[in-house]
Amino acid sequence: MKEAREYLLKHGFVFTLRGNMRRTGKDIAVQGSYKKHKNLGKVNIEFTGEISYVHQLNPWYMHSGFDSPKAWFDTATKMHKGKLPLYLFRVDMIYPEMEPALKKMKKAIENPNILKEMASPECYVLTSRELQAISPKNISRKILEVVKEGATLRKNLQF
């Protein structure tokens, strides 16, 4: 669908309806037919749920490229010849520069010890009270200090 494709390319993700269950995980997004198509890029596809009624689309329609749940549902049911249920999927673009970080995040999720290292006490967060206590003269110095600490932390984590 044109609306979903345009939303995906503009925002980096989209929710889409299919008439059949499909494979999830990494795939290539294409525009056009099977024999004559244009690759749009790598994507990750996650199954979200089955849809049988228009109101079920309320939480997702604003990320579909359609103006309303009804417009989305009507277009999808027409495209899939009235077949219900429809299958809702989230499609996320995978940008080449993100792939190394995604692999590290996957390892971190699979290995709790890496997560413990990532939740290091070196991570610094200013509370709103601390932020208010800093004088306007010193605010830029404090921001630079926090940014440098963050850069050191990222370097240590090798992200």
ABEGO torsion letter per residue (X at the ends): XAAAAAAAAAAGBBBBBBABBBBBEBBBBBBEBAABBBBAEBBBBBBAEBBABAAAAAAAAAAAGBABAAAAAAAAAAAAGGBOBBBBBBBBBBBAAAAAAAAAAAAAAABAAAAAAABBAABBBBBAAAAAABBAAAAAAAAAAAAAAAAAAAAAAGX
